[in-house]
Amino acid sequence: MSATSATLEAPSRAASGTHGRVTQVRVIRSEWTKLWSLRSTRWTLLVAIVGMAGLGPLVAAVQMNRWFHMSPDDRLHFNAINTGLGGYHFAQLAIGVLGVLVLTGEYSTGQIRSTFMAVPKRLPVLWAKAGTFAAVTFVLMLISGLVAFLFSQSILTQHHVQTSLGHAPALRAWVGAALYLAVLGVLALSLGAIVRNTAGGIALFAGLLFVVPGLAAILPTSTQNAINPYLPSNAGTTILAGVHEAHTFSPWGGFALFCGYTVLALVIAAVLMRRRDA
Amino acid sequence: MVPSESRTDTPRMITVENVTKRYGDKVAVDDLTFKVKPGIVTGFLGPNGAGKSTTMRLILGLDAPTSGTATIDGRAYRDLGAPLHEVGAMLEARAIHTGRSAYNHLLALAQTQGIGRGRVDEVIDMVGIQSVAKKRVGGFSLGMGQRLGVAAALLGDPSVLILDEPANGLDPEGILWIRTLLKRLAKEGRTVFLSSHLMAEMAQTADHLVVIGRGRLIADTSVEEFVQQASTGAAVRVVSPQATALRDALAAKQARVDSIEREVLEVHGVTGQEIGEIALAEKIVLAELTPLQLSLEQAFMRLTGETVEYHAAATDDDTDNADLKAAA
């Protein structure tokens, strides 16, 4: 990459200029093709969309039917935002599993060798995968979250407990749900890149997101209260909570911490990807 | 970043210099040094586990050498700005996601360096997989998979080709096709480096051989020289009605003689000419005098015999002789 080598450039190659060189934009285009050309991607994303868009309205309908059977306390603390966006519980599983697969699917099939032969610097592949997957997740979850929210609020009008996106916390929670799921996808993808094995990656992801909170719950309450805010799932979901709960961070504070965890995982993944034999 | 497309004194040359690769305490490649030149087909020969695939992965920057350097045009593979245009490679182990169609696999590779869809269609036609291009790779036969691998290698019209066992799984027609293709690519001035365990195939395709065993270089030579080199010290077959007398005369000259049949001897340690002179001096009639030439396969077995990783039987001189006898 020195100036002297530039002067030795063969005329035929020089004429082609940047033609044929690997660039970040081209790698993103390639990863976009890869993402959509797998049947498993389309199915898993469909599951995430149906879960995100459908579960909120379903829960809303159940609650409206059971309204007079609910305890006064439940009715008093009824939260229209949480009801509408409850589908994220389901969507996060699909997004997480797919995130892991985006990387481990390449390792298990040997595709990663073709990928690294085309992009020998390797890191552009990681950035492109993380970027496209986060963007696709964000857009799809923003749309299905909006459908879920609007549809459930129209159901909640039955007992006049609805809210609207004009309400600041509702707007934050709607966009926040899509942001949380997009970052979660990158976290899962990073874990996949670190362990390079589908079963291991999914176990690590599920353990971190779903098992660790359960373990924390059996600790003494004071310890629990000290630890809980820092757990990735608790920190990340503050951004989509309808009301601020005790022993949690502020919406953006918690989400920032969750992003911090994700960046850490991504950096570890990057270092290992450059170093390890493919 | 200045694009470095330098073509200096080593155009299209693959250079492996003192490369060693260890996995834990197992040495896969041991201080290997060789060059692969453009314009000819260079065969990479060695028994299973000799380190052929590892060496190719090291050249392609997939694995990092423990020590030494592997370069193409003097640059490490990782520093190539447009790798698919410079090097086309196909690895033995399939390196393709089984859930994607052949077309999309090639398209995704092409897109990383701005190669158009037209070229994707072109290489699909070139290797003859049009009819299955839109089908998922998981359902491909071994032969179709190999053809797809070749298509991927040709995508960037590269000046260097590195192919691991390209003939594997191909039918006779496919083997003829790949042989013709590789020879043509070499004739166009490209560097063609292919590994194979099929010695007969190599004899018909390769001009030059790099032979390794247990990660070490055994030979870096032309196909003819390789056979010749392995044949030195090989036996000479002698047929004589006075075989017993000849046997005693030869034994007196420190030659090692095996009786094959009543009138047939196999002689080691002396040349055919020396046998002729001895026979003349002793007034012994010779009916036949034939230096035993080894086939490429036998030469290979002979030279790599001691370096085979997993050997079925003991490797002493008798095994070699038995091989030669069986061939004679």
Chai-1 contact restraints between the chains, C-beta under 6 A:
chainA,res_idxA,chainB,res_idxB,connection_type,confidence,min_distance_angstrom,max_distance_angstrom,comment,restraint_id
A,M1,B,V2,contact,1.0,0.0,6.0,A-B,restraint_1
A,M1,B,S4,contact,1.0,0.0,6.0,A-B,restraint_2
A,S5,B,S4,contact,1.0,0.0,6.0,A-B,restraint_3
A,S5,B,S6,contact,1.0,0.0,6.0,A-B,restraint_4
A,A6,B,V2,contact,1.0,0.0,6.0,A-B,restraint_5
A,L8,B,S6,contact,1.0,0.0,6.0,A-B,restraint_6
A,E9,B,E5,contact,1.0,0.0,6.0,A-B,restraint_7
A,A10,B,E5,contact,1.0,0.0,6.0,A-B,restraint_8
A,A10,B,R7,contact,1.0,0.0,6.0,A-B,restraint_9
A,R13,B,E5,contact,1.0,0.0,6.0,A-B,restraint_10
A,G20,B,A82,contact,1.0,0.0,6.0,A-B,restraint_11
A,G20,B,H85,contact,1.0,0.0,6.0,A-B,restraint_12
A,G20,B,Q113,contact,1.0,0.0,6.0,A-B,restraint_13
A,R21,B,G81,contact,1.0,0.0,6.0,A-B,restraint_14
A,R21,B,A82,contact,1.0,0.0,6.0,A-B,restraint_15
A,V22,B,T112,contact,1.0,0.0,6.0,A-B,restraint_16
A,V22,B,Q113,contact,1.0,0.0,6.0,A-B,restraint_17
A,R26,B,Q111,contact,1.0,0.0,6.0,A-B,restraint_18
A,R26,B,T112,contact,1.0,0.0,6.0,A-B,restraint_19
A,R26,B,G114,contact,1.0,0.0,6.0,A-B,restraint_20
A,V27,B,T112,contact,1.0,0.0,6.0,A-B,restraint_21
A,R29,B,Q111,contact,1.0,0.0,6.0,A-B,restraint_22
A,S30,B,A108,contact,1.0,0.0,6.0,A-B,restraint_23
A,S30,B,Q111,contact,1.0,0.0,6.0,A-B,restraint_24
A,S30,B,T112,contact,1.0,0.0,6.0,A-B,restraint_25
A,T33,B,L107,contact,1.0,0.0,6.0,A-B,restraint_26
A,T33,B,A108,contact,1.0,0.0,6.0,A-B,restraint_27
A,K34,B,A108,contact,1.0,0.0,6.0,A-B,restraint_28
A,S37,B,R100,contact,1.0,0.0,6.0,A-B,restraint_29
A,S37,B,N104,contact,1.0,0.0,6.0,A-B,restraint_30
A,L38,B,G99,contact,1.0,0.0,6.0,A-B,restraint_31
A,T109,B,H97,contact,1.0,0.0,6.0,A-B,restraint_32
A,T109,B,T98,contact,1.0,0.0,6.0,A-B,restraint_33
A,G110,B,A93,contact,1.0,0.0,6.0,A-B,restraint_34
A,G110,B,R94,contact,1.0,0.0,6.0,A-B,restraint_35
A,G110,B,A95,contact,1.0,0.0,6.0,A-B,restraint_36
A,Q111,B,I96,contact,1.0,0.0,6.0,A-B,restraint_37
A,Q111,B,H97,contact,1.0,0.0,6.0,A-B,restraint_38
A,R113,B,L62,contact,1.0,0.0,6.0,A-B,restraint_39
A,R113,B,L91,contact,1.0,0.0,6.0,A-B,restraint_40
A,R113,B,A95,contact,1.0,0.0,6.0,A-B,restraint_41
A,S114,B,A95,contact,1.0,0.0,6.0,A-B,restraint_42
A,F116,B,L62,contact,1.0,0.0,6.0,A-B,restraint_43
A,M117,B,L60,contact,1.0,0.0,6.0,A-B,restraint_44
A,M117,B,A89,contact,1.0,0.0,6.0,A-B,restraint_45
A,A118,B,L84,contact,1.0,0.0,6.0,A-B,restraint_46
A,A118,B,L109,contact,1.0,0.0,6.0,A-B,restraint_47
A,A118,B,T112,contact,1.0,0.0,6.0,A-B,restraint_48
A,V119,B,T112,contact,1.0,0.0,6.0,A-B,restraint_49
A,P120,B,G61,contact,1.0,0.0,6.0,A-B,restraint_50
A,P120,B,Y77,contact,1.0,0.0,6.0,A-B,restraint_51
A,P120,B,R78,contact,1.0,0.0,6.0,A-B,restraint_52
A,P120,B,P83,contact,1.0,0.0,6.0,A-B,restraint_53
A,D277,B,D63,contact,1.0,0.0,6.0,A-B,restraint_54
A,A278,B,L62,contact,1.0,0.0,6.0,A-B,restraint_55
